[in-house]
Amino acid sequence: MDTRESKTPEEKKAHLTEERLPEDFAHPEPDAEQPEAKRSPKGVHWLVLGVAILGGIFLITLLVSRLGG
């Protein structure tokens, strides 16, 4: 992060040009400063799915036991 107080005119112009360009959603590229954006989740979606299924089973079991007893 740049913590300088002022920028040169060239830096100001480059910054404004960057900000005015529309984002390219067709070809998104992760920033070089964000290596985690380049990595694939490597099975995290299976973990989320498993937790959701186990939570659903737990809630159904809890509901059935409350209604039955």
N, C-alpha and C positions, 0 to 999 in steps of 0.2 A: 504494500500500500504506500502510495506517495504521500508523505507528510509535509512536503515543502509548502510554504505559504503562497508563493506565486509561481506562475509558469511562464515560460517564454512564449512569444507570439506563435511560434511554430507548434508548440505543445498545445496551446489553446485551440488552434485551428484543427489539429489532429483529433483532439478530444471532441470538438463540436461535430466534425465530420463523422466520427465513430457513432456519436449519439443520434445523428440524423439518419443514418443508414437503417433501412428496415431489416428486421431479423430474418434470416434465411431459414425458414422452417423445413424446406425441402431437403436441405443438406446441413443438418445441425452438426456442429463440431464442438466437442468439449474443450474447455480452456486448457491451456498447457499447465496452468497453475492448479488444476483440479484433476489429479490423476485418478481419484475415486470415480470421476464421471466416465472415465474410459473403461473401467473394469466392468465385467458382466456381474450380475448378482450371484451367480454360481449357486443356484438352488435355494435362494432366499424365498422365492415364490412358493416352493414346496413346503417350506417351514410355515409360512403364513397360511397356506391352505390346510396344513395339518392342524395347526392351532385352532383355526376356524371350525374344522370338523369336530375336533375334540370338545371344543366349547359348546357346539350345538348338541352333541351327544350328552354332555353333562347337563345342559339346560333341559333337554327332553326327559332325561332320567329323573331329574329333580321335579319337574312338572308332573310326571306320571306318578311318582312316589307320593307327592302331596295330594293328588286327586284320588289315588287309590286308598290312602290311609286315613 
